[in-house]
């Protein structure tokens, strides 16, 4: 292998962090379609997770 390919074998792009979630309650199918998720815990308004959304 050449030097460039040797370096790309050991390059880390990023790490994923996925917390374990408990399944508590679910939206009805109609409400889930409106919200874009059936999990109320994931229904976060854009203003809460993105300061640019205001």
MIDREN-280219 format. One record per residue (C-alpha): residue in one letter; x, y, z. Coordinates in pm, 1 decimal. Layout:
residues N
{kefi: A | c1: X | c2: Y | c3: Z}
...
//
This chain:
residues 54
{kefi: X | c1: 0.0 | c2: 0.0 | c3: 0.0}
{kefi: X | c1: 109.7 | c2: 353.8 | c3: -53.0}
{kefi: X | c1: 142.2 | c2: 604.4 | c3: 229.7}
{kefi: X | c1: -197.8 | c2: 773.8 | c3: 168.2}
{kefi: X | c1: -391.8 | c2: 447.5 | c3: 189.3}
{kefi: X | c1: -205.2 | c2: 347.9 | c3: 506.1}
{kefi: X | c1: -314.9 | c2: 672.7 | c3: 676.3}
{kefi: X | c1: -681.6 | c2: 638.4 | c3: 579.3}
{kefi: X | c1: -702.0 | c2: 297.1 | c3: 744.0}
{kefi: X | c1: -649.8 | c2: 456.1 | c3: 1086.4}
{kefi: X | c1: -843.9 | c2: 781.6 | c3: 1043.9}
{kefi: X | c1: -1146.7 | c2: 816.4 | c3: 1269.8}
{kefi: X | c1: -1423.3 | c2: 1034.0 | c3: 1135.7}
{kefi: X | c1: -1643.3 | c2: 1050.0 | c3: 1444.3}
{kefi: X | c1: -1815.3 | c2: 863.7 | c3: 1722.4}
{kefi: X | c1: -2182.6 | c2: 785.7 | c3: 1766.8}
{kefi: X | c1: -2351.7 | c2: 819.4 | c3: 2104.4}
{kefi: X | c1: -2688.1 | c2: 646.8 | c3: 2127.4}
{kefi: X | c1: -2835.2 | c2: 638.7 | c3: 2477.1}
{kefi: X | c1: -3057.5 | c2: 348.8 | c3: 2576.4}
{kefi: X | c1: -3418.6 | c2: 462.1 | c3: 2576.3}
{kefi: X | c1: -3717.6 | c2: 327.9 | c3: 2762.2}
{kefi: X | c1: -4037.0 | c2: 292.1 | c3: 2560.8}
{kefi: X | c1: -4302.6 | c2: 464.2 | c3: 2768.8}
{kefi: X | c1: -4598.7 | c2: 580.2 | c3: 2566.3}
{kefi: X | c1: -4676.0 | c2: 617.8 | c3: 2196.8}
{kefi: X | c1: -4875.1 | c2: 864.5 | c3: 1992.8}
{kefi: X | c1: -5169.7 | c2: 735.7 | c3: 1798.3}
{kefi: X | c1: -5092.4 | c2: 677.8 | c3: 1428.3}
{kefi: X | c1: -5270.3 | c2: 1002.8 | c3: 1333.3}
{kefi: X | c1: -5084.1 | c2: 1209.3 | c3: 1593.5}
{kefi: X | c1: -4757.8 | c2: 1039.1 | c3: 1501.3}
{kefi: X | c1: -4800.2 | c2: 1143.3 | c3: 1138.5}
{kefi: X | c1: -4865.1 | c2: 1502.8 | c3: 1242.8}
{kefi: X | c1: -4565.8 | c2: 1511.1 | c3: 1479.9}
{kefi: X | c1: -4327.9 | c2: 1314.0 | c3: 1255.6}
{kefi: X | c1: -4263.6 | c2: 1059.1 | c3: 1530.6}
{kefi: X | c1: -4467.5 | c2: 816.1 | c3: 1737.4}
{kefi: X | c1: -4246.7 | c2: 874.2 | c3: 2042.1}
{kefi: X | c1: -4346.0 | c2: 1178.3 | c3: 2251.3}
{kefi: X | c1: -3992.6 | c2: 1196.2 | c3: 2396.5}
{kefi: X | c1: -3858.4 | c2: 1269.2 | c3: 2047.8}
{kefi: X | c1: -4115.2 | c2: 1537.3 | c3: 1967.3}
{kefi: X | c1: -3896.2 | c2: 1837.9 | c3: 2045.3}
{kefi: X | c1: -3986.0 | c2: 2180.8 | c3: 1905.0}
{kefi: X | c1: -3713.9 | c2: 2329.1 | c3: 1679.4}
{kefi: X | c1: -3669.0 | c2: 2625.6 | c3: 1914.5}
{kefi: X | c1: -3553.1 | c2: 2385.3 | c3: 2187.7}
{kefi: X | c1: -3273.5 | c2: 2215.4 | c3: 1993.7}
{kefi: X | c1: -3171.1 | c2: 2484.0 | c3: 1743.7}
{kefi: X | c1: -3111.9 | c2: 2846.5 | c3: 1839.2}
{kefi: X | c1: -3127.6 | c2: 2933.2 | c3: 1467.0}
{kefi: X | c1: -3491.9 | c2: 2817.6 | c3: 1448.0}
{kefi: X | c1: -3624.4 | c2: 3127.0 | c3: 1630.8}
//
